[in-house]
Amino acid sequence: MSSTTQRPAPVRMLPPERPVRIKRDARTGGRAAPLFGLPAVGVVALLLYLPFLWTTYVSFTDYDGLGSPVWSGLTNYKAMFSDPDLVGALTNTLLWVVGMVTLPVALGLVIAVLTYGHKWGTWLRLPFLLPYAISGVAVGVIWGFVLQPDGALGQALGFFGLPGASTGWLQAGPGNTLMMIVAVTWQAAGVNALLFVVGLQSIPAEPLEAAKLDGAEGFRMFRHQLWPQLRPITTVVIGLSIVGSLKTFDVVWVMTQGGPGTSSETLALSMYKETFVLNDYGQGAAIALFLSLVTFAASVLYLRYQLADGDSR
């Protein structure tokens, strides 16, 4: 009896599959890439650039909103800089810039430093943050009720027999502007404190612990450790305050409507009155363009100064 041994057939190994290569035309891809940005560019041009160009054109015309604008050259700008009311509006706007850069920023910094690291810090900051949740119109209504001649402040002073019970807080400038700055400070200090707390949370713990070991505490700790490291967030807070103060409108309109007379007008309020009350669209456009340029220039100069100062350190 014989047995035959069958050898298994050799396994034929297939060559590995080659990855499919997709040929791309670099020139075609480079040409098509800008097309994806066209919708965004179109929206920005439609909502920002075209209105700006139209406003710039109208500022050089005599236009009442009806018919076609009539070219008048620099007449609106000459009238703007020669009108004492508009010069007063510019002065009040600068007063708003100084006030908003000092009071809300300083108060927000104090609140943040005093409550940071405290067990109840969040709850202590909450009363200051709540006013930011309401609109500027609501702030104007609330503080208008407080500051009117027979308002809450006057009644409280009279009840306790303190001077100032019959003071017209909003009846004369520049005191009315200063009181409105106090009103906006009540609203803005909380959010500034929140931003400063974010800056404090970003400070590394090691330098602070080393400073404590060296005996630094209180104001010395703040001056030499906290304040220098809060520089980036301080730049943001002051920058936002400058831009916001230059376009102040709602609180002033609700509380005084720029009065008495024009004693509390700002450039934004003058722009509104010239355009929608007096129907002088050319003059309103000139003020709007001037205000836009001032805001842009102030922002650029401030940021350049901060960046240059930061590089020199």
Contacts in CASP RR format, 6 or more apart in sequence:
PFRMAT RR
TARGET T0000
AUTHOR 0000-0000-0000
METHOD contacts of the structure
MODEL  1
MSSTTQRPAPVRMLPPERPVRIKRDARTGGRAAPLFGLPAVGVVALLLYL
PFLWTTYVSFTDYDGLGSPVWSGLTNYKAMFSDPDLVGALTNTLLWVVGM
VTLPVALGLVIAVLTYGHKWGTWLRLPFLLPYAISGVAVGVIWGFVLQPD
GALGQALGFFGLPGASTGWLQAGPGNTLMMIVAVTWQAAGVNALLFVVGL
QSIPAEPLEAAKLDGAEGFRMFRHQLWPQLRPITTVVIGLSIVGSLKTFD
VVWVMTQGGPGTSSETLALSMYKETFVLNDYGQGAAIALFLSLVTFAASV
LYLRYQLADGDSR
52 292 0 8 1.000
55 285 0 8 1.000
55 288 0 8 1.000
55 289 0 8 1.000
56 285 0 8 1.000
56 289 0 8 1.000
57 69 0 8 1.000
58 69 0 8 1.000
58 281 0 8 1.000
58 282 0 8 1.000
58 285 0 8 1.000
59 76 0 8 1.000
59 77 0 8 1.000
59 282 0 8 1.000
59 284 0 8 1.000
59 285 0 8 1.000
59 286 0 8 1.000
59 288 0 8 1.000
59 289 0 8 1.000
60 71 0 8 1.000
60 72 0 8 1.000
60 73 0 8 1.000
60 74 0 8 1.000
60 76 0 8 1.000
61 69 0 8 1.000
61 70 0 8 1.000
61 71 0 8 1.000
61 72 0 8 1.000
61 73 0 8 1.000
61 282 0 8 1.000
62 69 0 8 1.000
62 70 0 8 1.000
62 71 0 8 1.000
62 72 0 8 1.000
62 75 0 8 1.000
62 282 0 8 1.000
63 69 0 8 1.000
63 70 0 8 1.000
63 281 0 8 1.000
63 282 0 8 1.000
63 285 0 8 1.000
64 279 0 8 1.000
64 280 0 8 1.000
64 281 0 8 1.000
65 279 0 8 1.000
65 281 0 8 1.000
69 281 0 8 1.000
69 282 0 8 1.000
76 282 0 8 1.000
76 283 0 8 1.000
76 284 0 8 1.000
76 285 0 8 1.000
76 286 0 8 1.000
77 286 0 8 1.000
77 290 0 8 1.000
79 283 0 8 1.000
80 86 0 8 1.000
80 283 0 8 1.000
80 286 0 8 1.000
80 287 0 8 1.000
80 290 0 8 1.000
81 87 0 8 1.000
85 262 0 8 1.000
85 265 0 8 1.000
85 270 0 8 1.000
86 267 0 8 1.000
86 270 0 8 1.000
86 287 0 8 1.000
88 262 0 8 1.000
88 265 0 8 1.000
89 262 0 8 1.000
89 265 0 8 1.000
89 266 0 8 1.000
89 267 0 8 1.000
89 269 0 8 1.000
89 270 0 8 1.000
90 267 0 8 1.000
92 174 0 8 1.000
92 177 0 8 1.000
92 264 0 8 1.000
92 265 0 8 1.000
92 266 0 8 1.000
93 245 0 8 1.000
93 246 0 8 1.000
93 248 0 8 1.000
93 266 0 8 1.000
93 267 0 8 1.000
93 268 0 8 1.000
95 174 0 8 1.000
95 177 0 8 1.000
95 178 0 8 1.000
95 181 0 8 1.000
96 177 0 8 1.000
96 181 0 8 1.000
96 245 0 8 1.000
96 246 0 8 1.000
96 248 0 8 1.000
96 266 0 8 1.000
97 242 0 8 1.000
97 245 0 8 1.000
97 246 0 8 1.000
97 298 0 8 1.000
99 181 0 8 1.000
99 245 0 8 1.000
100 181 0 8 1.000
100 184 0 8 1.000
100 185 0 8 1.000
100 188 0 8 1.000
100 241 0 8 1.000
100 242 0 8 1.000
100 244 0 8 1.000
100 245 0 8 1.000
101 238 0 8 1.000
101 241 0 8 1.000
101 242 0 8 1.000
101 245 0 8 1.000
103 181 0 8 1.000
103 182 0 8 1.000
103 185 0 8 1.000
103 189 0 8 1.000
104 184 0 8 1.000
104 185 0 8 1.000
104 188 0 8 1.000
104 189 0 8 1.000
104 192 0 8 1.000
104 241 0 8 1.000
105 192 0 8 1.000
105 234 0 8 1.000
105 237 0 8 1.000
105 238 0 8 1.000
105 241 0 8 1.000
107 185 0 8 1.000
107 189 0 8 1.000
107 192 0 8 1.000
107 193 0 8 1.000
108 128 0 8 1.000
108 189 0 8 1.000
108 190 0 8 1.000
108 192 0 8 1.000
108 193 0 8 1.000
108 196 0 8 1.000
109 192 0 8 1.000
109 193 0 8 1.000
109 196 0 8 1.000
109 230 0 8 1.000
109 234 0 8 1.000
111 125 0 8 1.000
111 128 0 8 1.000
111 189 0 8 1.000
111 190 0 8 1.000
111 193 0 8 1.000
111 196 0 8 1.000
112 125 0 8 1.000
112 192 0 8 1.000
112 193 0 8 1.000
112 194 0 8 1.000
112 196 0 8 1.000
112 197 0 8 1.000
112 200 0 8 1.000
113 196 0 8 1.000
113 200 0 8 1.000
113 222 0 8 1.000
113 226 0 8 1.000
115 121 0 8 1.000
115 124 0 8 1.000
115 125 0 8 1.000
115 193 0 8 1.000
115 197 0 8 1.000
116 197 0 8 1.000
116 200 0 8 1.000
118 124 0 8 1.000
125 190 0 8 1.000
125 193 0 8 1.000
125 194 0 8 1.000
125 197 0 8 1.000
128 189 0 8 1.000
128 190 0 8 1.000
128 193 0 8 1.000
129 190 0 8 1.000
129 191 0 8 1.000
129 193 0 8 1.000
129 194 0 8 1.000
131 139 0 8 1.000
131 186 0 8 1.000
131 187 0 8 1.000
131 190 0 8 1.000
132 187 0 8 1.000
132 188 0 8 1.000
132 190 0 8 1.000
132 191 0 8 1.000
134 187 0 8 1.000
135 250 0 8 1.000
136 187 0 8 1.000
136 250 0 8 1.000
136 251 0 8 1.000
136 254 0 8 1.000
137 250 0 8 1.000
137 251 0 8 1.000
137 254 0 8 1.000
139 183 0 8 1.000
139 184 0 8 1.000
139 186 0 8 1.000
139 187 0 8 1.000
139 251 0 8 1.000
140 183 0 8 1.000
140 250 0 8 1.000
140 251 0 8 1.000
140 254 0 8 1.000
140 255 0 8 1.000
141 254 0 8 1.000
142 183 0 8 1.000
143 179 0 8 1.000
143 180 0 8 1.000
143 183 0 8 1.000
143 186 0 8 1.000
143 251 0 8 1.000
143 255 0 8 1.000
144 170 0 8 1.000
144 183 0 8 1.000
144 254 0 8 1.000
144 255 0 8 1.000
145 151 0 8 1.000
145 152 0 8 1.000
146 152 0 8 1.000
146 153 0 8 1.000
147 153 0 8 1.000
147 168 0 8 1.000
147 169 0 8 1.000
147 170 0 8 1.000
147 179 0 8 1.000
147 183 0 8 1.000
147 255 0 8 1.000
148 169 0 8 1.000
148 170 0 8 1.000
149 166 0 8 1.000
149 167 0 8 1.000
149 168 0 8 1.000
149 171 0 8 1.000
153 169 0 8 1.000
154 164 0 8 1.000
154 165 0 8 1.000
154 166 0 8 1.000
154 167 0 8 1.000
155 165 0 8 1.000
157 163 0 8 1.000
157 164 0 8 1.000
157 165 0 8 1.000
158 164 0 8 1.000
158 165 0 8 1.000
169 175 0 8 1.000
169 176 0 8 1.000
169 179 0 8 1.000
170 176 0 8 1.000
170 179 0 8 1.000
170 180 0 8 1.000
170 255 0 8 1.000
170 256 0 8 1.000
170 264 0 8 1.000
171 260 0 8 1.000
172 260 0 8 1.000
172 263 0 8 1.000
173 263 0 8 1.000
173 264 0 8 1.000
174 263 0 8 1.000
174 264 0 8 1.000
176 255 0 8 1.000
176 256 0 8 1.000
176 259 0 8 1.000
176 263 0 8 1.000
176 264 0 8 1.000
177 264 0 8 1.000
180 251 0 8 1.000
180 252 0 8 1.000
180 255 0 8 1.000
180 256 0 8 1.000
180 264 0 8 1.000
183 251 0 8 1.000
183 255 0 8 1.000
184 248 0 8 1.000
184 251 0 8 1.000
188 241 0 8 1.000
192 237 0 8 1.000
192 241 0 8 1.000
195 233 0 8 1.000
195 236 0 8 1.000
195 237 0 8 1.000
196 230 0 8 1.000
196 233 0 8 1.000
196 234 0 8 1.000
196 237 0 8 1.000
198 233 0 8 1.000
199 229 0 8 1.000
199 230 0 8 1.000
199 232 0 8 1.000
199 233 0 8 1.000
200 226 0 8 1.000
200 230 0 8 1.000
202 229 0 8 1.000
202 233 0 8 1.000
203 225 0 8 1.000
203 226 0 8 1.000
203 229 0 8 1.000
203 230 0 8 1.000
207 225 0 8 1.000
207 229 0 8 1.000
208 221 0 8 1.000
208 225 0 8 1.000
208 226 0 8 1.000
211 221 0 8 1.000
211 224 0 8 1.000
211 225 0 8 1.000
212 221 0 8 1.000
216 224 0 8 1.000
216 225 0 8 1.000
231 310 0 8 1.000
235 303 0 8 1.000
235 306 0 8 1.000
238 302 0 8 1.000
239 299 0 8 1.000
239 302 0 8 1.000
239 303 0 8 1.000
242 298 0 8 1.000
242 299 0 8 1.000
242 302 0 8 1.000
243 295 0 8 1.000
243 298 0 8 1.000
243 299 0 8 1.000
246 267 0 8 1.000
246 268 0 8 1.000
246 291 0 8 1.000
246 294 0 8 1.000
246 295 0 8 1.000
246 298 0 8 1.000
247 268 0 8 1.000
247 291 0 8 1.000
247 295 0 8 1.000
248 266 0 8 1.000
248 268 0 8 1.000
249 266 0 8 1.000
249 268 0 8 1.000
249 269 0 8 1.000
249 272 0 8 1.000
252 258 0 8 1.000
252 264 0 8 1.000
252 265 0 8 1.000
252 266 0 8 1.000
252 269 0 8 1.000
253 269 0 8 1.000
253 272 0 8 1.000
256 264 0 8 1.000
257 269 0 8 1.000
258 264 0 8 1.000
258 265 0 8 1.000
258 266 0 8 1.000
258 269 0 8 1.000
259 265 0 8 1.000
262 270 0 8 1.000
265 273 0 8 1.000
267 287 0 8 1.000
267 290 0 8 1.000
267 291 0 8 1.000
267 294 0 8 1.000
268 291 0 8 1.000
270 284 0 8 1.000
270 287 0 8 1.000
271 284 0 8 1.000
271 287 0 8 1.000
271 288 0 8 1.000
271 291 0 8 1.000
274 280 0 8 1.000
274 282 0 8 1.000
274 283 0 8 1.000
274 284 0 8 1.000
274 287 0 8 1.000
275 281 0 8 1.000
275 282 0 8 1.000
275 283 0 8 1.000
275 284 0 8 1.000
275 285 0 8 1.000
275 288 0 8 1.000
END
